[in-house]
Amino acid sequence: MGRLDGKTALVTGASRGIGREIALELAQEGAKVALNYQSSDTAAQELADEIAKFGGTCMLSKANVADPKEARDMVKRVVEQFGRLDILVNNAGITRDKSLRKMTDEDWLDVVQTNLNAVFFCTSAAVPVMVEQNYGRIINISSMNGQTSAFGQANYGASKGGIIAFTKTAALELARHNITVNAICPGFTLTDMLSKVPTNIQDQIKSRIPLGRFGTPADMAKAVTFLVDGGDYITGQTININGGAYM
């Protein structure tokens, strides 16, 4: 018996990185999981196949969550398929790193639309279902760089900081319906993006992390499961998982 047997979940940006590990963890714990992705068809199918191997249940939910209609239609399809929606993990995110002097309007708008506005689109679609159920767990994946400065990430930092503010207001408004809303802020995490950074630069970054290592997607996934399974009295909080890099 898994800790999340009988629960249903939707994870955005689930085909790779942190989102993939979160989806896998939720499925391993017994939840039925909708795997959202935009273009990584092969990676999404590979994840679905992996979940099927251990007897998990999932569905593929291709959609561009930066588009309000696609995002809301996706949530509707998930509810129609699973009959309910207990867990929403807003994880989808992109970067377009440039200094302010070089950043274009498109760089700014693309990042804010995908990282921040999509959180609103998906959450606003899920809330009526969760209110009807009198139960919901919403976890928004922010970032340490939404709390502290990072050169070339004005757009990314603003979007991730906005997620934290959104989380607090949503938690306040939805608490009466037994819906908790929390944010997780990963620090430097071993994903494809970080693996492309030269080794000497990685070593410099690690030297500034008190625990002396990078985080892993599994570290973030465990926190999501805890908030769903053991966090009934936790809402409106920002959970920092960064090895002490930001305190």
Rosetta blueprint (number, residue, H / E / L):
1 M L
2 G L
3 R L
4 L L
5 D L
6 G L
7 K L
8 T E
9 A E
10 L E
11 V E
12 T L
13 G L
14 A L
15 S L
16 R L
17 G H
18 I H
19 G H
20 R H
21 E H
22 I H
23 A H
24 L H
25 E H
26 L H
27 A H
28 Q H
29 E L
30 G L
31 A L
32 K E
33 V E
34 A E
35 L E
36 N E
37 Y E
38 Q L
39 S L
40 S L
41 D H
42 T H
43 A H
44 A H
45 Q H
46 E H
47 L H
48 A H
49 D H
50 E H
51 I H
52 A H
53 K H
54 F L
55 G L
56 G L
57 T L
58 C E
59 M E
60 L E
61 S E
62 K E
63 A L
64 N L
65 V L
66 A L
67 D L
68 P H
69 K H
70 E H
71 A H
72 R H
73 D H
74 M H
75 V H
76 K H
77 R H
78 V H
79 V H
80 E H
81 Q H
82 F H
83 G L
84 R L
85 L L
86 D L
87 I E
88 L E
89 V E
90 N E
91 N L
92 A L
93 G L
94 I L
95 T L
96 R L
97 D L
98 K L
99 S L
100 L L
101 R L
102 K L
103 M L
104 T L
105 D H
106 E H
107 D H
108 W H
109 L H
110 D H
111 V H
112 V H
113 Q H
114 T H
115 N H
116 L H
117 N H
118 A H
119 V H
120 F H
121 F H
122 C H
123 T H
124 S H
125 A H
126 A H
127 V H
128 P H
129 V H
130 M H
131 V H
132 E H
133 Q H
134 N L
135 Y L
136 G E
137 R E
138 I E
139 I E
140 N E
141 I E
142 S L
143 S L
144 M H
145 N H
146 G H
147 Q L
148 T L
149 S L
150 A L
151 F L
152 G L
153 Q L
154 A H
155 N H
156 Y H
157 G H
158 A H
159 S H
160 K H
161 G H
162 G H
163 I H
164 I H
165 A H
166 F H
167 T H
168 K H
169 T H
170 A H
171 A H
172 L H
173 E H
174 L H
175 A H
176 R H
177 H H
178 N L
179 I E
180 T E
181 V E
182 N E
183 A E
184 I E
185 C E
186 P E
187 G L
188 F L
189 T E
190 L L
191 T L
192 D H
193 M H
194 L H
195 S H
196 K L
197 V L
198 P L
199 T H
200 N H
201 I H
202 Q H
203 D H
204 Q H
205 I H
206 K H
207 S L
208 R L
209 I L
210 P L
211 L L
212 G L
213 R L
214 F L
215 G E
216 T L
217 P H
218 A H
219 D H
220 M H
221 A H
222 K H
223 A H
224 V H
225 T H
226 F H
227 L H
228 V H
229 D H
230 G L
231 G L
232 D L
233 Y L
234 I L
235 T L
236 G L
237 Q L
238 T E
239 I E
240 N E
241 I E
242 N L
243 G L
244 G L
245 A L
246 Y L
247 M L
